Amino acid sequence: MAMFSRNADDIQGDVEAQIAALRKEISKISASLSDLGSERFDEMKRSASRQARFAADTAKENPVATVAIIAAAALLLGLFSRR
């Protein structure tokens, strides 16, 4: 019986070591995914800033067209909201 008890203890120790190793790997993967998500967010933020600057510059260069587009959009929103 002592042999089986020692075997069970060895197996339990091995399983616990494997669980600890898996937790460590999951922690590393989680950190990597977090970094990747942060990089993606920063990239999207830069892209949105560039697009906003482009829109602002275009609006400054063509103020009449900008006012016409805004008026048309407001008219369409008003028509759709009434239904």
C-alpha positions in Angstrom: 0.0 0.0 0.0 2.9 2.4 0.7 4.0 2.0 -2.9 0.6 3.1 -4.2 0.5 6.1 -1.8 3.9 7.2 -3.0 2.8 6.8 -6.6 -0.3 8.9 -5.9 1.8 11.6 -4.3 4.2 11.6 -7.3 1.3 11.9 -9.7 -0.3 14.7 -7.6 3.1 16.5 -7.5 3.5 16.2 -11.3 -0.1 17.4 -11.9 0.5 20.4 -9.7 3.7 21.2 -11.4 2.0 21.0 -14.8 -0.8 23.2 -13.6 1.7 25.8 -12.4 3.5 25.7 -15.7 0.2 26.1 -17.6 -0.8 29.1 -15.4 2.6 30.7 -16.2 2.1 30.1 -20.0 -1.5 31.5 -19.8 -0.2 34.6 -18.0 2.4 35.1 -20.8 -0.2 34.7 -23.5 -2.5 37.1 -21.7 0.2 39.7 -21.5 1.0 39.3 -25.2 -2.6 39.6 -26.2 -2.9 42.7 -24.0 0.1 44.3 -25.7 -1.3 43.4 -29.2 -4.7 44.9 -28.3 -3.0 48.1 -27.0 -1.0 48.4 -30.3 -4.1 47.9 -32.3 -5.9 50.6 -30.3 -3.0 53.0 -30.8 -3.0 52.3 -34.5 -6.7 52.9 -34.8 -6.4 56.1 -32.8 -3.7 57.5 -35.1 -5.7 56.5 -38.1 -8.8 58.3 -36.8 -6.7 61.4 -36.0 -5.4 61.5 -39.5 -8.9 61.1 -41.0 -10.2 63.9 -38.8 -7.4 66.2 -39.8 -8.1 65.3 -43.5 -11.8 66.0 -43.0 -11.1 69.3 -41.3 -8.6 70.4 -44.0 -11.1 69.4 -46.7 -13.9 71.4 -45.0 -11.6 74.4 -44.8 -10.7 74.2 -48.5 -14.4 73.7 -49.6 -16.6 75.5 -47.1 -19.6 75.8 -49.5 -19.6 72.1 -50.3 -19.2 71.2 -46.6 -22.3 73.3 -45.7 -24.3 71.8 -48.5 -23.4 68.2 -47.4 -24.2 69.0 -43.8 -27.5 70.6 -44.8 -28.4 67.6 -47.0 -27.5 65.1 -44.2 -29.6 67.1 -41.7 -32.6 67.2 -44.1 -32.4 63.4 -44.6 -32.1 62.8 -40.9 -35.2 65.0 -40.4 -37.2 63.2 -43.0 -36.3 59.7 -41.7 -37.0 60.6 -38.1 -40.5 61.8 -38.9 -41.5 58.3 -40.2 
